[in-house]
Amino acid sequence: MPNRSENSSAAAVQSAALAGALSRPFLLGSAVVIAGALWAGQAWSQDVTVSHGYSNFGALKYDADFPHLDYVNPDAPKGGEISIWSQGSFDSFNPYARVGVGAALATIGGEAVLTSTADDPYGMYCFLCTSMEYPEDLSFVTYNLRDDVTFSDGRPMTAEDVEFSFNLFLEQGISEYRSVRQGWVTDIAIESPYRITFTFSDLIPEREKISYTGGIPVFSKAWFEETGTRLDESIDAPFLTTGAYVLESFDYNRQVIYARNPDYWGAEIPFNIGRNNFDRIRVEYFADGSAAFEGFKAGEYTFRTENSSRDWATGYDFPALQSGYVVQEEIPDGSVGTAQSFVFNLDTPKWQDPRVREAIGMMFNFEWSNETLFYGLYARPQGFWPNTDLGAVGAPTPEEVALLQPLVDDGLLDASILTDEAPLAPVNGVENNTPARSVYRAAGQLLDDAGWVAGDDGMRRKDGQLLEVVFLQRSPLFDRIVNPYIENLERLGVAAKLDRVDTAQYVERLRSGDFDLANHSIAMGFEPGFELEQWFASTTADDSSRNLMRLRSDAVDRMIPNVTGAETLEELKIATRAFDRVLRAEKFTVPQWFNDQNWVAYYDMYRHPEELPPLATGELDFWWFDAEAAAALEAAGAI
């Protein structure tokens, strides 16, 4: 699971953004080539590749006849319950709509035609299909679907459901998704109940083709038609899906319980051996992180992913842990680090000057915060791909300069980006919260240059308007982080305050753009593609669950195609590093921190494989329940 640090999960907004990740034609080692293949009654001059999976870069990790995933225990027992927590409230089971607050794990039953693994960052494999077919130019892809897949009510899944679900997201999905993907597919042909072909237009980047068509969750067409459900409306039960878990019960704002479907169609397929091991997954809701931690200590839920460095460093000394009933474990996280940040609302006129944004960002003293508040446990994200080799480092290479030069020539970027080292957050002192003198002076000069001049009272104004910053927050755990930041801003002559609201207000104000600075967890992948449009493109700035900062930048817009159009892994790395430089130059974030470890604590009745995969902790996926250990905990009164 992605790393979540210092309550970032509580600050995240549930979004419906579906993003493609893979797609360039690659002749796989296990592929079969059929010469002169026929498709939809037409003869094709190209050979057609038939394979069990697809990768843009390199060979697939798993062959067509693999027995099980390498990182699971194929003999893991089934049974028991695992329970986790979520913050705030929920009033819907639709995580794809902009209305309502979706329940935790509302997508748990969703499955797509293709799947990925936690140890192959570039591979996509047939899951609801047996094979896929595509020509060398990737002008179409055909999926041969499994004929044994059923929805949780027993109805068979067919190509009609795949087509319906694909079109549903284009017709009723959130605007940021629809706006960047309209016109990518020119035709969908259902050739038989279990065979479907997608034909692509010239608009879609090659690397997006397979993942776009194969990555959509498949819903029941009949169920949608019978119930009148819409993808853009709030609902009181999850969509009918094909997955291993179904909703058992719920109590609004208090609890959600999902149960393993005893009739799950895919229990014995290789991808699922050693997975979906718990009979029940329970989610307990708490008003805030402090209450949730107390609930964990009392055994109200049994597995906790820790997002507070203070609690991790000092809070795990309660009786259940001292008695050995609770296990505390650090698990390395090999995924792309989340660039957790404060983000500016760029629709607000005062934040449209990058000098002002830079000055405000310089007043956050990460070094002091990390030493004093976070016990030295975090690193600061210096770009948007931390923990990888995709982020910009040092001065740009000649290959990067070649991509950046046209933007400089057109006046969209300062020429310094061609020679300067990648921008880094300012380094402050750790002895006290006050920024270093050099940082303070530089920030003051930036505001002076932007016309925000300090008056006799020390406060900065421009055209009679006071420079104010309001931090929108919903978690009291963030007070200890924001308040020292506010103190530094006030020293600079900026009027700053914290506005803490409940979950419903928080979500609505982010959606409507009613904030100055708010938390945002900007999560990238190893193979950035057209999801970059949803995060950063001008076309999504008016209505996006990802582009919360309302970023509109010609330089950013022109750089995105360099990343999405990269055809080799080396080209992708060069383009992403150059893009990272451009994003940093926009200074729309105040980088907070990230963690390359997953901090977990759990009652000692769960087990996991000795070697965990690099891209997932997997507690809800491939861990399992030790009934004998659970009985001992229960006998001891620990749970």
C-alpha positions as CSV (number, residue, x, y, z in Angstrom):
1,M,0.0,0.0,0.0
2,P,1.2,3.6,-0.6
3,N,3.1,5.2,2.3
4,R,1.0,7.5,4.3
5,S,2.8,10.0,6.5
6,E,1.6,12.4,9.2
7,N,-2.1,12.0,8.6
8,S,-1.9,12.4,4.8
9,S,-4.6,9.8,4.4
10,A,-6.9,12.0,6.5
11,A,-6.2,15.0,4.3
12,A,-6.7,13.2,1.0
13,V,-9.9,13.6,-1.0
14,Q,-11.4,10.5,-2.4
15,S,-11.3,10.9,-6.2
16,A,-12.6,9.1,-9.2
17,A,-9.6,9.7,-11.4
18,L,-8.8,6.7,-13.5
19,A,-5.4,6.8,-15.0
20,G,-3.7,4.7,-17.6
21,A,-0.2,3.5,-17.0
22,L,1.0,1.1,-19.7
23,S,0.7,0.6,-23.4
24,R,3.5,0.5,-26.0
25,P,3.7,-2.6,-28.3
26,F,6.2,-5.1,-27.0
27,L,6.7,-8.6,-28.3
28,L,6.5,-10.7,-25.2
29,G,8.6,-13.9,-24.8
30,S,5.5,-16.0,-24.4
31,A,3.5,-14.4,-27.2
32,V,2.3,-16.3,-30.2
33,V,2.3,-14.5,-33.6
34,I,-0.6,-15.3,-36.0
35,A,0.1,-14.3,-39.6
36,G,-2.6,-12.8,-41.7
37,A,-5.1,-12.7,-38.8
38,L,-8.7,-11.8,-39.4
39,W,-10.5,-9.3,-37.2
40,A,-14.1,-8.1,-37.5
41,G,-14.3,-9.5,-41.0
42,Q,-11.3,-7.6,-42.3
43,A,-8.0,-9.0,-43.3
44,W,-5.0,-7.3,-41.7
45,S,-1.6,-7.2,-43.4
46,Q,0.2,-7.1,-40.0
47,D,1.0,-10.0,-37.8
48,V,-1.1,-10.1,-34.7
49,T,0.5,-10.9,-31.3
50,V,-1.4,-13.1,-28.9
51,S,-0.3,-13.0,-25.3
52,H,-1.3,-13.3,-21.6
53,G,0.0,-9.9,-20.7
54,Y,1.7,-6.7,-21.9
55,S,4.5,-4.4,-20.9
56,N,5.8,-1.2,-22.4
57,F,9.3,-1.8,-21.0
58,G,11.0,-5.1,-20.8
59,A,9.7,-8.6,-20.5
60,L,6.8,-9.6,-18.2
61,K,7.9,-11.1,-14.9
62,Y,5.3,-13.9,-15.0
63,D,4.8,-16.5,-17.7
64,A,1.4,-17.6,-18.9
65,D,1.5,-20.8,-16.8
66,F,2.8,-19.4,-13.5
67,P,1.4,-21.3,-10.5
68,H,1.0,-18.3,-8.1
69,L,2.6,-14.9,-7.4
70,D,6.1,-15.1,-6.0
71,Y,5.3,-13.0,-2.9
72,V,2.3,-14.9,-1.6
73,N,2.0,-17.9,0.7
74,P,0.1,-20.4,-1.5
75,D,-0.8,-22.4,1.6
76,A,-2.1,-19.4,3.6
77,P,-5.2,-20.4,5.5
78,K,-8.6,-18.8,4.9
79,G,-10.6,-17.3,7.8
80,G,-10.8,-14.7,10.5
81,E,-11.2,-11.0,10.5
82,I,-8.9,-8.0,10.0
83,S,-10.0,-4.6,11.1
84,I,-8.6,-1.1,10.3
85,W,-9.7,2.5,10.8
86,S,-10.8,5.5,8.8
87,Q,-11.3,9.1,9.7
88,G,-14.3,11.3,9.5
89,S,-17.6,10.2,8.0
90,F,-19.1,8.8,4.8
91,D,-22.5,9.1,3.1
92,S,-22.0,7.1,-0.1
93,F,-20.5,4.0,-1.6
94,N,-19.6,5.6,-4.8
95,P,-16.0,6.7,-4.9
96,Y,-16.2,7.9,-8.5
97,A,-18.6,10.8,-8.0
98,R,-17.8,14.4,-6.9
99,V,-20.9,14.3,-4.7
100,G,-20.9,12.7,-1.3
101,V,-18.0,11.2,0.7
102,G,-17.3,7.6,-0.2
103,A,-17.0,4.9,2.3
104,A,-13.6,3.3,3.0
105,L,-12.7,0.5,0.6
106,A,-15.7,1.1,-1.5
107,T,-13.8,-0.2,-4.6
108,I,-12.9,-3.5,-2.8
109,G,-15.0,-5.6,-5.2
110,G,-13.8,-4.0,-8.4
111,E,-11.9,-6.0,-10.9
112,A,-10.7,-5.1,-14.4
113,V,-9.9,-7.1,-17.6
114,L,-6.2,-6.7,-16.7
115,T,-4.4,-6.6,-13.5
116,S,-0.9,-5.7,-12.2
117,T,1.3,-7.2,-9.5
118,A,3.2,-5.8,-6.5
119,D,6.6,-6.9,-8.0
120,D,6.3,-5.9,-11.6
121,P,5.9,-2.1,-12.0
122,Y,5.4,-2.3,-15.8
123,G,3.5,-5.5,-16.4
124,M,-0.2,-5.8,-17.1
125,Y,-1.7,-9.3,-17.1
126,C,-5.0,-10.9,-18.3
127,F,-7.3,-11.3,-15.3
128,L,-10.9,-11.3,-16.5
129,C,-9.5,-12.4,-19.9
130,T,-7.5,-15.4,-21.1
131,S,-5.5,-13.6,-23.7
132,M,-5.2,-10.4,-25.7
133,E,-4.4,-9.8,-29.4
134,Y,-2.8,-6.7,-31.0
135,P,-1.0,-5.8,-34.2
136,E,2.4,-4.3,-34.4
137,D,1.1,-0.8,-34.8
138,L,-1.3,-1.3,-31.9
139,S,-4.2,0.1,-33.8
140,F,-6.6,-2.2,-32.0
141,V,-6.6,-4.7,-29.1
142,T,-8.8,-7.7,-28.7
143,Y,-9.6,-9.3,-25.3
144,N,-10.6,-12.9,-25.1
145,L,-12.6,-12.9,-21.9
146,R,-12.9,-15.7,-19.4
147,D,-16.3,-17.5,-19.6
148,D,-16.4,-18.4,-15.9
149,V,-16.5,-14.9,-14.4
150,T,-19.6,-14.0,-12.5
151,F,-20.8,-11.0,-10.6
152,S,-21.4,-11.4,-6.9
153,D,-25.1,-12.2,-7.5
154,G,-24.2,-15.1,-9.8
155,R,-24.8,-13.4,-13.1
156,P,-22.2,-14.1,-15.8
157,M,-19.9,-11.3,-16.9
158,T,-19.8,-10.8,-20.7
159,A,-18.3,-8.5,-23.3
160,E,-21.5,-6.3,-23.0
161,D,-20.5,-5.5,-19.4
162,V,-17.0,-4.6,-20.4
163,E,-18.3,-2.3,-23.1
164,F,-20.9,-0.8,-20.8
165,S,-18.4,0.0,-18.1
166,F,-16.0,1.6,-20.5
167,N,-18.6,3.9,-21.9
168,L,-20.1,4.6,-18.5
169,F,-16.9,6.4,-17.3
170,L,-16.8,8.4,-20.5
171,E,-20.4,9.4,-20.1
172,Q,-20.8,9.9,-16.4
173,G,-17.3,9.9,-15.0
174,I,-15.7,13.0,-13.5
175,S,-14.9,15.7,-16.0
176,E,-11.1,15.6,-15.5
177,Y,-11.2,11.9,-16.7
178,R,-13.6,12.5,-19.6
179,S,-11.9,15.6,-20.9
180,V,-8.5,14.0,-21.5
181,R,-9.8,10.7,-23.0
182,Q,-12.6,11.6,-25.3
183,G,-12.0,10.3,-28.8
184,W,-9.3,7.9,-27.9
185,V,-11.3,4.9,-29.0
186,T,-13.1,5.0,-32.3
187,D,-15.0,1.7,-32.2
188,I,-15.9,-1.1,-29.8
189,A,-16.8,-4.4,-31.4
190,I,-18.4,-7.2,-29.5
191,E,-17.6,-10.2,-31.6
192,S,-19.0,-12.8,-29.3
193,P,-20.2,-12.9,-25.7
194,Y,-16.6,-13.3,-24.6
195,R,-14.6,-11.4,-27.2
196,I,-14.3,-7.6,-27.5
197,T,-12.1,-5.4,-29.6
198,F,-11.2,-1.7,-29.1
199,T,-10.0,0.3,-32.1
200,F,-7.9,3.3,-31.4
201,S,-7.7,6.8,-32.9
202,D,-4.5,8.8,-33.5
203,L,-5.3,10.9,-30.4
204,I,-4.3,8.3,-27.8
205,P,-0.6,7.8,-26.9
206,E,0.7,4.3,-27.6
207,R,1.6,3.7,-24.0
208,E,-1.9,4.3,-22.9
209,K,-3.8,1.9,-25.2
210,I,-3.6,-1.4,-23.3
211,S,-4.0,0.0,-19.8
212,Y,-6.8,2.4,-20.8
213,T,-9.0,-0.3,-22.2
214,G,-8.0,-3.1,-19.9
215,G,-7.9,-1.1,-16.6
216,I,-11.6,0.0,-16.3
217,P,-13.5,-1.7,-13.4
218,V,-16.2,-3.9,-14.9
219,F,-19.7,-3.4,-13.6
220,S,-22.9,-5.2,-14.3
221,K,-24.9,-3.6,-17.2
222,A,-28.1,-5.3,-16.2
223,W,-27.8,-4.1,-12.6
224,F,-27.3,-0.5,-13.6
225,E,-30.3,-0.7,-15.9
226,E,-32.5,-2.4,-13.3
227,T,-31.6,0.0,-10.4
228,G,-31.3,3.2,-12.4
229,T,-27.9,3.9,-10.6
230,R,-25.6,6.6,-12.0
231,L,-21.9,6.9,-11.7
232,D,-22.1,10.6,-10.9
233,E,-24.6,10.2,-8.0
234,S,-24.3,9.2,-4.4
235,I,-25.4,5.6,-3.7
236,D,-26.2,3.6,-0.5
237,A,-24.6,0.3,-1.5
238,P,-21.5,-0.6,-3.6
239,F,-21.9,-1.3,-7.3
240,L,-22.4,-4.9,-8.4
241,T,-18.9,-6.2,-9.2
242,T,-17.0,-9.4,-9.7
243,G,-14.6,-9.2,-6.8
244,A,-13.8,-11.4,-3.8
245,Y,-15.5,-9.2,-1.2
246,V,-19.0,-7.8,-0.9
247,L,-20.6,-5.5,1.6
248,E,-21.9,-7.3,4.7
249,S,-23.2,-4.4,6.8
250,F,-22.6,-0.7,7.6
251,D,-23.5,1.9,10.1
252,Y,-23.1,5.4,8.6
253,N,-20.1,7.2,10.0
254,R,-19.3,4.4,12.4
255,Q,-18.5,1.1,10.7
256,V,-18.3,-0.8,7.4
257,I,-17.9,-4.5,7.1
258,Y,-17.0,-6.4,3.9
259,A,-17.2,-10.2,3.7
260,R,-15.5,-12.6,1.4
261,N,-17.9,-14.0,-1.1
262,P,-18.0,-17.8,-0.7
263,D,-19.0,-18.2,-4.3
264,Y,-16.3,-16.0,-5.7
265,W,-15.5,-17.1,-9.2
266,G,-11.8,-16.5,-9.1
267,A,-10.8,-18.1,-5.8
268,E,-8.6,-20.8,-7.5
269,I,-7.0,-18.9,-10.4
270,P,-3.2,-18.5,-10.2
271,F,-3.4,-14.7,-9.5
272,N,-5.5,-15.3,-6.4
273,I,-3.7,-18.3,-4.8
274,G,-2.6,-17.1,-1.4
275,R,-4.7,-14.0,-1.5
276,N,-8.1,-12.8,-0.3
277,N,-7.5,-14.7,2.9
278,F,-9.7,-13.0,5.5
279,D,-13.4,-13.9,5.9
280,R,-14.2,-10.3,6.9
281,I,-12.6,-6.9,6.6
282,R,-14.0,-4.4,9.1
283,V,-13.5,-0.6,9.1
284,E,-14.1,1.4,12.2
285,Y,-14.6,5.2,11.9
286,F,-13.1,7.7,14.3
287,A,-13.4,11.5,14.4
288,D,-9.7,12.0,14.4
289,G,-6.3,10.2,14.6
290,S,-6.0,10.6,18.3
291,A,-9.3,8.9,19.0
292,A,-8.4,6.2,16.5
293,F,-5.0,5.5,18.2
294,E,-6.8,5.2,21.6
295,G,-9.2,2.8,19.9
296,F,-6.4,0.7,18.7
297,K,-4.8,0.5,22.1
298,A,-8.1,-0.7,23.5
299,G,-8.4,-3.4,20.8
300,E,-11.4,-1.8,19.0
301,Y,-9.6,-2.6,15.7
302,T,-6.6,-4.8,15.1
303,F,-4.4,-3.4,12.3
304,R,-3.0,0.1,12.1
305,T,-0.9,1.8,9.5
306,E,0.7,4.6,11.5
307,N,0.7,8.1,10.0
308,S,2.0,10.1,13.0
309,S,5.7,10.2,13.6
310,R,5.1,11.4,17.1
311,D,2.9,8.4,17.9
312,W,5.3,6.0,16.2
313,A,8.3,7.4,18.1
314,T,6.6,7.8,21.5
315,G,3.2,6.3,21.6
316,Y,3.8,2.6,21.3
317,D,4.5,1.9,25.0
318,F,1.0,0.9,26.0
319,P,0.2,-2.3,27.9
320,A,-0.8,-4.5,24.9
321,L,2.5,-3.8,23.2
322,Q,4.5,-4.3,26.4
323,S,2.8,-7.6,26.9
324,G,3.7,-8.7,23.4
325,Y,0.1,-8.7,22.2
326,V,0.8,-6.0,19.6
327,V,3.6,-6.2,17.0
328,Q,5.3,-3.0,15.8
329,E,7.0,-3.3,12.4
330,E,8.7,-1.1,9.8
331,I,8.3,-2.4,6.2
332,P,10.4,-0.8,3.4
333,D,8.4,1.0,0.8
334,G,9.8,0.6,-2.7
335,S,7.0,2.6,-4.4
336,V,7.2,6.2,-5.6
337,G,7.2,8.4,-2.6
338,T,4.1,10.6,-2.2
339,A,5.0,14.3,-2.6
340,Q,2.9,15.4,0.3
341,S,2.6,19.2,0.3
342,F,0.7,22.3,1.1
343,V,-0.8,23.5,-2.3
344,F,-1.8,27.0,-3.2
345,N,-5.1,27.8,-4.7
346,L,-3.9,29.5,-7.9
347,D,-7.3,30.9,-8.8
348,T,-6.7,33.4,-6.0
349,P,-5.1,36.5,-7.5
350,K,-2.5,37.0,-4.7
351,W,-1.1,33.4,-5.3
352,Q,-0.7,33.9,-9.1
353,D,2.7,35.6,-8.5
354,P,5.4,32.9,-8.2
355,R,7.5,35.2,-6.1
356,V,4.8,35.4,-3.5
357,R,4.3,31.6,-3.5
358,E,8.1,31.0,-3.1
359,A,8.3,33.4,-0.2
360,I,5.4,31.8,1.6
361,G,7.0,28.4,1.1
362,M,10.3,29.5,2.4
363,M,8.8,30.1,5.9
364,F,8.1,26.4,6.5
365,N,11.0,25.1,8.5
366,F,11.2,21.5,7.6
367,E,14.5,20.9,9.4
368,W,13.2,22.1,12.7
369,S,9.8,20.4,12.2
370,N,11.5,17.1,11.4
371,E,13.9,17.3,14.4
372,T,11.4,18.6,16.9
373,L,8.0,17.3,15.8
374,F,8.8,14.3,13.7
375,Y,11.7,12.8,15.6
376,G,14.0,12.9,12.6
377,L,11.9,10.2,10.8
378,Y,11.1,11.9,7.6
379,A,12.8,13.1,4.4
380,R,11.6,16.1,2.4
381,P,10.4,15.5,-1.1
382,Q,12.4,17.7,-3.5
383,G,10.3,16.9,-6.5
384,F,7.4,14.9,-7.6
385,W,9.0,11.4,-7.9
386,P,10.8,10.9,-4.6
387,N,12.3,7.5,-3.8
388,T,13.0,6.9,-7.5
389,D,15.4,7.7,-10.3
390,L,12.7,9.7,-12.2
391,G,13.2,13.0,-10.3
392,A,15.5,15.8,-11.5
393,V,18.9,15.8,-9.9
394,G,21.7,18.4,-10.4
395,A,22.0,20.3,-13.6
396,P,20.0,19.1,-16.6
397,T,21.6,16.7,-19.0
398,P,21.9,17.7,-22.7
399,E,18.9,15.4,-23.4
400,E,16.9,17.3,-20.8
401,V,18.0,20.7,-22.2
402,A,16.8,19.6,-25.6
403,L,13.3,19.3,-24.2
404,L,13.5,22.5,-22.1
405,Q,15.1,24.8,-24.7
406,P,11.9,25.3,-26.8
407,L,10.0,26.5,-23.7
408,V,12.8,28.9,-22.9
409,D,12.9,30.2,-26.5
410,D,9.2,30.9,-26.4
411,G,9.5,32.8,-23.1
412,L,7.6,30.2,-21.0
413,L,10.6,29.4,-18.7
414,D,13.6,31.4,-17.5
415,A,16.8,30.5,-19.2
416,S,18.3,29.5,-15.8
417,I,16.4,26.2,-15.9
418,L,18.9,25.1,-18.7
419,T,21.9,25.4,-16.4
420,D,20.9,25.6,-12.8
421,E,20.7,22.6,-10.6
422,A,17.2,21.3,-9.9
423,P,15.4,23.6,-7.4
424,L,15.6,22.4,-3.8
425,A,13.6,23.5,-0.8
426,P,15.5,26.0,1.4
427,V,17.4,24.6,4.3
428,N,16.7,26.2,7.7
429,G,18.1,25.6,11.2
430,V,17.0,23.0,13.7
431,E,17.8,24.9,16.9
432,N,14.6,27.0,16.7
433,N,11.6,27.4,14.4
434,T,12.8,30.7,13.0
435,P,14.0,30.3,9.5
436,A,17.7,31.0,8.7
437,R,18.5,34.7,8.4
438,S,19.5,34.2,4.7
439,V,16.2,32.5,4.0
440,Y,14.2,35.1,5.9
441,R,15.9,38.0,4.0
442,A,15.4,36.3,0.6
443,A,11.7,35.7,1.3
444,G,11.3,39.4,2.4
445,Q,13.0,40.5,-0.8
446,L,10.7,38.4,-3.0
447,L,7.6,40.0,-1.3
448,D,9.1,43.5,-1.7
449,D,9.7,42.8,-5.4
450,A,6.1,41.6,-5.8
451,G,4.8,44.8,-4.2
452,W,3.9,43.4,-0.8
453,V,5.6,45.9,1.4
454,A,5.7,45.9,5.2
455,G,4.0,48.9,6.8
456,D,4.6,50.6,10.2
457,D,2.9,47.7,11.9
458,G,5.1,45.2,10.2
459,M,2.3,43.7,8.2
460,R,2.6,43.5,4.4
461,R,0.1,45.1,2.1
462,K,-0.3,45.8,-1.5
463,D,-2.8,48.4,-2.8
464,G,-4.2,48.5,0.7
465,Q,-4.9,44.8,0.9
466,L,-3.4,42.8,3.7
467,L,-1.4,39.7,2.7
468,E,-3.3,36.9,4.4
469,V,-2.9,33.1,4.4
470,V,-5.6,30.7,5.6
471,F,-4.7,27.0,6.0
472,L,-7.6,24.7,5.5
473,Q,-7.4,21.7,7.7
474,R,-9.6,19.0,9.0
475,S,-7.3,17.1,11.4
476,P,-6.3,18.5,14.8
477,L,-3.1,16.4,14.4
478,F,-1.9,19.1,12.0
479,D,-2.2,21.9,14.5
480,R,1.3,21.3,15.9
481,I,2.7,21.5,12.3
482,V,0.8,24.5,11.0
483,N,1.0,26.7,14.1
484,P,4.8,27.1,14.0
485,Y,4.5,27.7,10.2
486,I,2.0,30.5,11.0
487,E,4.4,32.0,13.5
488,N,7.1,32.3,10.9
489,L,4.7,33.8,8.4
490,E,3.7,36.4,11.0
491,R,7.4,37.3,11.5
492,L,7.6,38.0,7.8
493,G,4.6,40.3,8.0
494,V,2.0,37.9,6.7
495,A,-1.4,37.5,8.5
496,A,-1.9,33.7,8.8
497,K,-4.4,31.5,10.5
498,L,-5.6,28.0,10.6
499,D,-9.2,27.1,9.7
500,R,-10.1,23.6,10.8
501,V,-13.4,22.3,9.6
502,D,-15.3,18.9,9.6
503,T,-14.9,16.4,6.8
504,A,-18.0,17.4,4.8
505,Q,-16.9,21.1,4.8
506,Y,-13.3,20.2,4.0
507,V,-14.3,18.1,1.0
508,E,-16.7,20.7,-0.3
509,R,-14.3,23.6,0.1
510,L,-11.5,21.8,-1.7
511,R,-13.9,21.0,-4.6
512,S,-15.2,24.6,-4.8
513,G,-11.8,26.2,-4.4
514,D,-12.6,28.0,-1.2
515,F,-9.1,27.8,0.4
516,D,-5.6,29.5,0.3
517,L,-3.4,26.5,1.3
518,A,-4.5,22.9,1.9
519,N,-2.8,19.5,2.2
520,H,-2.5,17.5,-1.0
521,S,-0.8,14.1,-1.5
522,I,0.5,14.1,-5.0
523,A,1.1,10.5,-6.0
524,M,2.9,9.6,-9.2
525,G,3.8,6.2,-10.7
526,F,6.8,4.5,-12.2
527,E,5.3,5.0,-15.7
528,P,3.7,8.4,-15.8
529,G,1.2,8.8,-18.5
530,F,-2.0,10.7,-19.2
531,E,-2.8,10.8,-15.5
532,L,-0.5,13.8,-15.7
533,E,-3.3,15.6,-17.5
534,Q,-5.6,15.0,-14.5
535,W,-2.9,16.2,-12.1
536,F,-1.4,19.2,-13.8
537,A,-3.0,20.2,-17.1
538,S,-4.8,23.5,-17.7
539,T,-7.8,21.6,-19.1
540,T,-8.5,20.0,-15.7
541,A,-8.0,23.1,-13.5
542,D,-11.6,24.1,-13.4
543,D,-12.9,20.9,-12.0
544,S,-10.5,18.3,-10.7
545,S,-10.0,16.1,-7.7
546,R,-6.3,16.0,-8.5
547,N,-5.5,19.4,-9.9
548,L,-6.7,21.0,-6.6
549,M,-4.2,23.8,-7.1
550,R,-5.9,24.9,-10.3
551,L,-2.6,24.9,-12.1
552,R,-2.7,26.5,-15.6
553,S,0.7,26.6,-17.1
554,D,1.6,26.6,-20.8
555,A,5.0,25.3,-20.0
556,V,3.6,22.3,-18.1
557,D,1.0,21.7,-20.8
558,R,3.7,21.5,-23.4
559,M,5.9,19.2,-21.4
560,I,3.3,16.6,-20.7
561,P,3.3,15.1,-24.3
562,N,7.1,14.6,-24.0
563,V,6.4,12.3,-21.0
564,T,3.3,10.5,-22.4
565,G,4.9,10.1,-25.8
566,A,8.2,8.5,-24.6
567,E,8.7,5.2,-26.3
568,T,11.6,3.7,-24.3
569,L,12.3,3.6,-20.6
570,E,15.3,5.8,-21.1
571,E,13.3,8.4,-23.0
572,L,10.7,8.3,-20.2
573,K,13.2,8.9,-17.5
574,I,14.7,11.9,-19.4
575,A,11.3,13.4,-20.1
576,T,10.1,12.9,-16.6
577,R,13.2,14.5,-15.1
578,A,12.8,17.5,-17.3
579,F,9.1,17.7,-16.4
580,D,10.0,17.5,-12.8
581,R,12.1,20.6,-13.2
582,V,9.3,22.5,-14.8
583,L,6.8,21.5,-12.1
584,R,9.3,22.6,-9.4
585,A,9.8,26.0,-11.2
586,E,6.1,26.7,-10.9
587,K,6.3,26.7,-7.1
588,F,2.7,25.8,-6.5
589,T,3.5,23.5,-3.6
590,V,5.2,23.8,-0.2
591,P,6.8,20.4,0.1
592,Q,6.1,18.7,3.5
593,W,7.7,15.3,3.9
594,F,7.7,11.7,2.8
595,N,8.6,8.3,4.4
596,D,10.3,5.4,2.6
597,Q,9.0,3.0,5.3
598,N,5.5,1.7,6.0
599,W,4.9,1.8,9.8
600,V,2.4,-0.8,10.8
601,A,1.2,-2.2,14.2
602,Y,-1.1,-5.1,14.6
603,Y,-2.4,-7.5,17.2
604,D,-0.2,-10.6,17.0
605,M,-2.7,-12.8,15.1
606,Y,-1.7,-11.9,11.5
607,R,1.0,-13.4,9.5
608,H,2.7,-12.4,6.2
609,P,5.2,-13.9,3.8
610,E,8.8,-13.5,4.9
611,E,9.7,-11.6,1.8
612,L,7.3,-8.8,1.0
613,P,7.1,-7.3,-2.5
614,P,8.5,-3.8,-3.0
615,L,5.3,-2.2,-4.2
616,A,2.8,-3.2,-1.5
617,T,2.5,-4.0,2.2
618,G,-0.5,-6.1,1.3
619,E,-2.2,-6.5,4.7
620,L,-5.7,-6.8,3.2
621,D,-4.4,-8.7,0.2
622,F,-2.0,-11.6,1.0
623,W,-1.6,-11.6,4.8
624,W,-3.5,-14.2,6.7
625,F,-5.2,-15.0,10.1
626,D,-3.6,-17.2,12.7
627,A,-6.6,-18.7,14.5
628,E,-4.5,-20.2,17.3
629,A,-2.8,-16.9,18.1
630,A,-6.1,-15.1,18.0
631,A,-7.5,-17.6,20.5
632,A,-4.6,-16.9,22.8
633,L,-5.1,-13.1,22.6
634,E,-8.8,-13.6,23.3
635,A,-8.1,-15.8,26.3
636,A,-5.7,-13.1,27.6
637,G,-8.3,-10.5,27.2
638,A,-6.2,-8.5,24.7
639,I,-9.0,-8.4,22.1
